[in-house]
Amino acid sequence: MTNERNELSAFWDNFAEEYEEIQQESSFLIAADLADFLIQQKILPCADFLDLAGGTGRYLEVLQSHTQQYTLLDISVEMLKIATTKAAKNTQLLHQEQTSFLSTNTKRYDVVFSAMNPAILTKDELLACCQASRQWVLLLRLIEDEDQLFSPFEEKNPDLFLNQRYKNYLLKEQIGFQTKRFEYKKTEAITKSFFHDYFALDFSSEKLEALTEEIFGSDHERANQQSLTFELIYFQVPNVYNENGSQ
């Protein structure tokens, strides 16, 4: 690996355990809902399924039972160690950098899937997914993450707009696609002290005190509703990718 790839691998290795804890604590049933939708659309079951940047296997647990061969690719050894604990006999785990894999791999998969992938940013990176598929490409991202107490004072994550970038690429390449949204809400209690500590480095002490008082008043805690929307972009790969390997 190059130094940049080594640094990237080390970052995800160090983040693996925390990442898995976050996934396990999530109450949003996106993996199960996605599986139900793919079965309804007759995208699943399938013979060969490729999960790019599959991490610790959040979707592996649910989707692998609907495939004959499930392949999960990730750059992080530590992520893959956790995924191993979830893998069935029909699952293959590959430790490789995504660009390198897609540029050298000759196998075609019925379905190429990727969720929240930080390595799909450019048009070429998206089209490389097409070249690995003989049928379907599925791209899942979070496009909305809003809550009542924190979001009004934070900048939006630019990753929330990546799906729109993908759509623009596909439109430019004249590749037809469909979308499906999965919406979730949850409410949790947030204490006044947690809110204050959360923004301690973002505002002056005077402004933070005034803001905390405005929101909480004499209350010790407030209910905070969070709304999440995931969007799936799904499309069948044009024949030209299967005939020529590239466009």
NORMO-V838392 format. One record per backbone hydrogen bond with DSSP energy under -1.0 kcal/mol. NH is the residue of the N-H (numbers start at 1). CO is the residue of the C=O. E is the energy in kcal/mol with one decimal. If there is no record, write none. Layout:
nh: [NH | NH]
co: [CO | CO]
e: [E | E]
//
This chain:
nh: [6 | 7 | 8 | 9 | 10 | 11 | 12 | 13 | 14 | 15 | 19 | 20 | 21 | 22 | 23 | 24 | 25 | 33 | 34 | 35 | 36 | 37 | 38 | 39 | 40 | 41 | 42 | 43 | 44 | 46 | 49 | 50 | 51 | 52 | 54 | 57 | 61 | 63 | 64 | 66 | 67 | 68 | 69 | 70 | 71 | 72 | 73 | 74 | 80 | 81 | 82 | 83 | 84 | 86 | 91 | 92 | 94 | 96 | 101 | 102 | 103 | 104 | 105 | 109 | 111 | 112 | 113 | 114 | 116 | 120 | 126 | 127 | 128 | 131 | 133 | 134 | 136 | 137 | 138 | 139 | 140 | 141 | 143 | 144 | 146 | 148 | 153 | 154 | 160 | 161 | 162 | 165 | 166 | 167 | 168 | 169 | 170 | 171 | 172 | 173 | 174 | 175 | 178 | 180 | 182 | 184 | 186 | 188 | 190 | 192 | 195 | 196 | 197 | 198 | 199 | 200 | 202 | 203 | 208 | 209 | 210 | 211 | 212 | 213 | 214 | 215 | 216 | 217 | 219 | 222 | 224 | 226 | 227 | 228 | 229 | 230 | 231 | 232 | 233 | 234 | 235 | 237 | 241 | 243 | 244 | 245]
co: [2 | 3 | 4 | 5 | 6 | 7 | 8 | 9 | 10 | 11 | 15 | 16 | 17 | 18 | 19 | 20 | 21 | 29 | 30 | 31 | 32 | 33 | 34 | 35 | 36 | 37 | 39 | 38 | 38 | 66 | 69 | 111 | 71 | 113 | 73 | 54 | 57 | 59 | 60 | 63 | 64 | 46 | 47 | 90 | 49 | 92 | 51 | 94 | 76 | 77 | 78 | 79 | 80 | 83 | 88 | 70 | 72 | 74 | 97 | 98 | 99 | 100 | 101 | 132 | 48 | 136 | 50 | 138 | 140 | 117 | 122 | 123 | 124 | 127 | 130 | 109 | 110 | 235 | 112 | 233 | 114 | 231 | 229 | 229 | 227 | 225 | 150 | 151 | 157 | 158 | 159 | 161 | 162 | 163 | 164 | 165 | 166 | 167 | 168 | 169 | 171 | 170 | 234 | 232 | 230 | 228 | 226 | 224 | 222 | 220 | 191 | 192 | 193 | 194 | 195 | 197 | 199 | 199 | 204 | 205 | 206 | 207 | 208 | 209 | 210 | 211 | 212 | 213 | 216 | 190 | 188 | 186 | 146 | 184 | 144 | 182 | 141 | 180 | 139 | 178 | 137 | 135 | 238 | 239 | 240 | 241]
e: [-2.5 | -2.5 | -2.1 | -2.7 | -2.5 | -2.2 | -2.1 | -2.2 | -2.4 | -1.3 | -3.0 | -2.4 | -2.1 | -2.2 | -2.1 | -2.5 | -1.9 | -2.4 | -2.6 | -2.2 | -2.2 | -2.0 | -2.6 | -2.2 | -2.2 | -2.2 | -1.1 | -2.3 | -1.7 | -1.7 | -2.4 | -2.9 | -3.4 | -2.8 | -2.1 | -2.0 | -1.5 | -2.8 | -2.1 | -2.1 | -1.4 | -1.5 | -2.4 | -2.6 | -3.3 | -2.8 | -2.7 | -2.2 | -1.8 | -1.9 | -1.4 | -2.2 | -2.1 | -1.7 | -1.6 | -3.1 | -3.1 | -1.4 | -2.3 | -2.8 | -1.7 | -1.1 | -2.6 | -2.3 | -1.8 | -2.2 | -3.4 | -1.9 | -3.0 | -1.0 | -1.8 | -2.8 | -1.7 | -1.7 | -1.4 | -3.0 | -3.0 | -2.3 | -3.0 | -2.8 | -2.6 | -2.1 | -3.0 | -1.4 | -2.5 | -1.1 | -2.0 | -1.7 | -1.9 | -1.8 | -1.5 | -1.3 | -2.4 | -2.2 | -2.0 | -2.2 | -2.6 | -2.7 | -2.2 | -1.9 | -1.0 | -2.9 | -2.5 | -1.8 | -2.9 | -2.9 | -2.0 | -2.1 | -2.9 | -3.1 | -2.2 | -2.1 | -2.5 | -2.5 | -1.4 | -1.3 | -1.3 | -1.3 | -2.8 | -2.2 | -2.0 | -2.6 | -2.8 | -2.2 | -2.2 | -2.0 | -2.8 | -1.5 | -2.4 | -2.4 | -2.6 | -3.4 | -3.5 | -2.6 | -2.1 | -2.8 | -3.1 | -3.2 | -3.0 | -2.5 | -1.8 | -3.3 | -1.6 | -2.3 | -2.2 | -1.2]
//
